[in-house]
């Protein structure tokens, strides 16, 4: 018996109308077919809600009953002013600017060992774009693939050093940007991905990253909610080749709702992947960090470390799944979630999962929680440090270990 599809909500209908308007102007044929297919699949699922297991603790459908308008043209944003107000975190590093989901070429530069194009440019090499998300049934991913405004493709061919990708979003706007990063065999790059959003924004960004054999990718994602009604959604898909190395850090602070999810298939032997998150959830912050690690090769190593400081009714969600496929022998994977409660109103939800189908592996998970220790607070106060500063220093020390 077929299950009836529930009627579209106001937000889902707005997305459908937006797709019909944008699809009339699609310009890049190899990608357009994927966009249409993905959005039709999204329509059959709708916005994710808590009856979907992966979204049990973060109900996006309830959150987004209405959506802000699509973004204005990037030229209407004060791009130069925003960039000046947020100087580079790494001095001298090239910056790639994406404003309201669209690539701003005149404000962007790439490392010498890399090639940079708009994802929708006719000359862009997009042969691998969409390969990691082709089989995904995640609603946020499908919505982005169908509706993204633009973005960039970055091909790293050597030791590229650091580069900063800056996402800008106008206040009260709906933004879907997309990036694709391909790290060639033996190449390396460090990416700092920053999100500078206006108040009342809804952003749903997607990144596909492929690290070929012997390549290395270091990535830091910084999400700062600017108001109670801001919604920051982000999906990273990262495929690891043989002896590839990944260091991935997510820093989540501010207000509003954020969900940072990562899907990492390890397909090459002897790959090393390390995921870490540092989350501060205060007041009405709802920070969801979700990770799915899939080992499908020999001798894989992975660590997942989540550090969450919560208080003032803030909530942190940690969902970590490790899957070891048949034949992925000698896998060494471990996951740890540590929570620090700043008062008795904070909340942390932990949902670890292990699915192991090989018999020669070392896998485990654990979780701890506790309050600030009064003894080191007293020690710092005895040396002239005010109590508020002492508590802040201890919280920072707890988080910095991630």
Secondary structure, 3 states (H helix, E strand, C coil): CCCCCCCCCHHHHHHHHHHHHHHCCCCCHHHHHHHHHHHHHHHHHCCCCCCCHHHCCCCHHHHCCCCCEECCCHHHCCHHHHHHHCCCCCCCCEEEEEECCEECHHHCCCCCCEEEEECCCCCCCCCCCCCCCCCCCCHHHHHHHHHCCEEEEEEECCEEEEEEEEEEECCCEEECEEEEEEECCCCEEEEEEEEEECCCCEEEEEEEEEECCCCEEEEEEEEEECCCCCEEEEEEEEEECCCCEEEEEEEEEECCEEEEEEEEEECCCCCEEEEEEEEEEECCCEEEEEEEEEECCCCCEEEEEEEEEEECCCEEEEEEEEEECCCCCCCEEEEEEEEEECCCCCEEEEEEEEEECCCCCEEEEEEEEEECCHHHHHHHHCCCCCHHHHHHHHHHHHHHCC
